[in-house]
């Protein structure tokens, strides 16, 4: 599937990889990175309507000044990212990136400020892309200052306590039990139940403490792994390509996977997970 250039699959969080497998031709992306950008006012108005009444956003004047940071300081960027579908509002977010020194090497810290998705686009997967956009901003901050694009990036967010008197708090807190019968929720529930059942019956998944757990990110192949008790490996394909699990794990037998295409070749499809027994012939391990 062809994605627009601003959608970088490797920047998606593991829980947002489902956003990659959808068609996004109907949306348009606008980066607001200067105070005279013609879309600043409508983008800010959407944020203000949501966050202004509860005093959770700065004034228009303050944010206009921040849009000059990149030109004034060089190592500090503030921007808004607006997504539209024709004339319809889809989502908007703002964030800041700053260059720092981290253990003697350059790095970037991103303050992830506001993130708003139109009600009609919630649960569409667009929120995953909005969450990923600050990573690219951090890379641009790094390279603009002569630092390698693969330098460490630290994401910093803040959480606001919900107002118990706000009707919106109540609406967000009510569970929609009918979702259990609808996709993709029914498949996700079935998958979690299978994982819980596997944990119940496999000893290596019931060990206590973190000392026998090893997690690793493999950015070169787009994978995240967790090994428990040197016996069970969980592999998540986080990139936009299939992962050669056989080469990564060096063997093992699949105990459970949500990849419908999984086969003897050991190729894990993008966005999917497999749980391996690394020593299937050792019943006492």
N, C-alpha and C positions, 0 to 999 in steps of 0.2 A: 504494500500500500504506500502510495506517495504522500509524504507529509510536507507541509510548507516549511521553509527554512527555519522559522522561529520555533518550530516544534522539534526539540532534540530528545529523542527517546532515552538516551543514556542519562539524561538529567532527571527523569522521572523517579520518584521515590518507589521502593519495591511495591508498596500498596497501591500505587497509581498506574501500574503498567497496563491495566485494562484500558486506559485512555488511549493507548497507542493503536489499538486495533479497530478504530472507528473511522468513519469518513468525515473529514473536517472541511470540505470544500465550501461549505456555506458560511464559514466565519472568516472575518478579516481582523488582522492584528495591527495595532498602532502603538509605537513606542513614543511616549511623550517625554522628551528629554531636554526641552528648552521652554522658558517661560512664555514665549510668543507662539507656542504650538496652538493651532486652531481648535484642537480637541481637548485642551486642558479644561476649559470651563465645563463642558458637559461631563467629562470624566470626574472632575472634582465634585460636581453637583450630585452625581450618583453616590459618591462616598459620603458627602455631607448629609444627604437625606437619610442615610443609614446610621452613620456614626455621630453626626453633629448633635442630635437631640440628647444623646447620652454622654456628651463631652469626651468622645474618644478619638477626635481627630483635630489636627491643628487648623488654624485659619487659612483662608485662601492666600493671604499675603505671605504667610510663613512658607507655605509650600512653593509659591512662586520664587522666593529667594533660594530655596533649596535646589531648584532646577538650574541654578547658576553655579552650583558647587563644582561641577566637573571643569568648568572654564576658569573658576577662581582658584581652585586648590589642586586639581589634577588627580590626586589620589583619593578623592571622595566623589561618589556619584549618587544622585537621587533621581529616580524616574518613576513614572506611572506607565502601566501597560494596560491598554484598553482593547477589548475584543467586542466586535460588533458582528451582526448578521444582517447585512443590508442596512436598513435604518433602525433595526432593533438592537437594544443593549443586551449584551451577553454577560460580560464580566469586566471587572477592573481591579487592579492591585497596585500598590506602591511599595517601594522598598529603597534602602540605601546600601551602598557597598563602600567599604573603606579598606585601603591598603595598610597592612600592619607587618611587623616582623614577628615571626613565630619560630622559636628555637633557632634563631640566627638566620632564618630564610624568609623570603617574602610569602605572605598569605593574604587572604581577603576575608573580611567578616561582613556578612550581610544581615542587616536588621530588617526582618520581614514584617512590615507594618500591616496595612489593611488589605483584605482580600474579600471581594464581594462578587457573587454570582447571581444573576437574575433568577427569580423563582422558576421560570419556565425552563431554565437550563441546568437546574440542580439535578444531580444524579446522572447527568449526561456524560461525565468524564472531563468536562472542560476545567473543573476546579483542579484536577491533577496537573494540567498544563500551566495554570496560573501559579501553582505551588512550585513548578520547576523553573519558571522564568528567572528568578533571582540568581540562579546558578550561572546563567549566561552573563548576567550583569556583572557578577563577580569576576568572571573570566575577562571581560572587557576592561574592567578596572585594573586587573593584573597586567594584561598585555599593553595597555596604554602607558603603563609605568615601567615597561621593560622587563617585567617578571614573566616567568614561564606560565602558560595557560593551565598547566596541570599542577600548579602550586596548590597547597591546601586551601580549602574553602570552608569557612565555619558559618553555619546558619543559626541566627539567634532570633527567636520569636518571643512574643509576649501574649499572655492570656488575660482577658478581662473577665471579672466575675459577672455572671449573668444577673440581671436585675430581676428578683423574684416577683416584682409587681408588674413586670412587662408582659403583656399578652403574648408577645413573640416567644418569650422564654417558655411559657406553657405549651405553645404549639410545637416548639422544637423538642419538648420533653415527652410528648405523647408517642408511644410506640404504635406503629402501624403493623399489626399482626398479620394483615393480609399479604404483606410483603413476603412472608415465608413461602407462599405458594407461587410467587412470581420470580422470573429471571431478572437479574442474575442472582437474586437473593437465595432462591431455593438451591441452586448449585453450590453457592458458598456455604450454606448451612450443611448440606450433605458432605462437603469437603471437610469442614471442621469436625463433624461427627466422626468421619473416618480417621482423622488425625488423632482425636481423643481415644478412639478405640485402639489404634496402633500404640499409643503411649501406654495404655492400660496393659497391653499384652507383651510389650517388648521391654526387657529389664534395663537395657541401656538408656531408655528414655525416662526411667524413674529414679535415676540417681540423684543424690542430694548435693547441693552446693554447686558453685560455678567452676570449681577447680578442674573438672573433667570435661568442660565445654570450651570449644575453640571456634571462634567465628572469624571469617575472612572475607574481604571484598576482592574480586578479581576484575578490575576495570578493563584489562586488555581483552577479555573474552565476554564481558558483560554477565558476570555471575556473582552470587553471594552464597557462601557455604557456612554451615554450622555442623560441627562434629561433636557427638556426645559419646563419652566413654571409649573413644578410639574405635568405636564399633558402628555407629549409625551416622550417616552423613545426609544432611538436607541440602539440596542444591536448588537455588532459585535463579532462573534465567531473567536477569534484569535489563538486558540490552534489547536491541531490535533484531538480533540474529539468534539462531539456534545454538545451543551450547553442547560441545562434545563432552558429555558426562563421563564416558568411558575413559577418555584421556585425562580428564580432571581428577577423577577419583582413583584411577588405576585399577579398576575392577569393581566387584560388588554386584549385588542382586537388588533389583527394585522391589521395595516393600509396598510402596504406595505412590501414585502420581495422579495429578489432575490433567495430564497431557494425553489427549485422546489419540495423538499420533505416535506415542512412545512405542518403540520396538527394540529389537535385538541390537540395532546399530548404536543405541545409547545416545541418540540426539534428542535434547530437550528443547521443545519449542519456546520461543520468546514469550515471557510473561507467565511461564508455567513452573511447577515445582515437582521434584521427585525426592523420595526418601529412600536411601540405599542402606542395605546391610553390607558393610565392607568385608565381613568375614562370615559368609553364610554357611561355610563348611565347619565352623567351630562352634558347636552348640553350647560350650561352656564359657565362651568369651563374654 
